[in-house]
Amino acid sequence: MDGWRASALAGVGGIAIGALAVGGWHAWRGPDRAATEALVRDYILDHGEILQQSVERMQQRASASVVAQHRAALETPFHSAWAGAANGDVVLVEFFDYACAYCRASNADVERLLREDPRLKVVWRELPVLGPDSQAAAYVSLGAARQGRFRPFHDRMFALGRPTATVVAQGLADAGVTREGETPDTRAELARNFELARAISATGTPTFVVGDQVLQGAVGYDALKQAIAAARART
């Protein structure tokens, strides 16, 4: 059983114990057991939001533990695949795919955060999950990172659209990047990224890691800013 699921069941048990406290432990042990069981059931049904909150809290705790375990790997960029403050007090990690429209939409949010927050560091991690074009673009992007030209290529690719061969060639030319093929270190980097994504239970792209939080999907500027503020408050 997953750790967070076990914790969530423990949370359900806590709610049940609360209900028992209302009904009285003596009643549970006494002859009116059926009535007490009904009381527990009604309590849980009437307080469904508490059950949901309990599950979410347990998920957050499990996620925070996994992030802490993998933080160094998550926050270490592949060559120049990062921006912002070199020693930022908060690191925002984004798993992305060039074919992902939600990643394209989120790029403006990340750019805004970088402009507004001089203490923020952003690390991008390639996660090509949307087909062969995504994977081909990811290898080219890692080559751009090795050449110190990741960000110009990254931003240009999202401006141009889906990562067809023509778009990748245009992105290379516009960013002044020399095409590099698949290499052992870029294969290792993609393998590492997929392992990290599985570890944090990423369900797709974009997935953001900020402090102890994992945020799935295009959550928007405000949610990212709040997560950064929460992470900063804990430092």
Buried (B, 14 or more C-beta within 10 A) or exposed (E): EEEBEEBBBEBBEEBBEBBBEEBEEEBBEEEBEEEBBEBBEEBBEEBEEBBEEBBEBBBBBBBBEBBEEBBEBBBBBBBBBBBBBEEBEBBBBBBBBBBBBBBBEBBEBBBEBBEEBEEBBBBBBBBBBBEEBBBBBBBBBBBBBBBEBBBBBBBBBBEBBBBBEEBBEBBBEBBEBEEBEBEEEBEEBBEBBBEBBEBBBBEBBBBBBBBBBBBBBBBEBEBBBBBBEBBBEEE
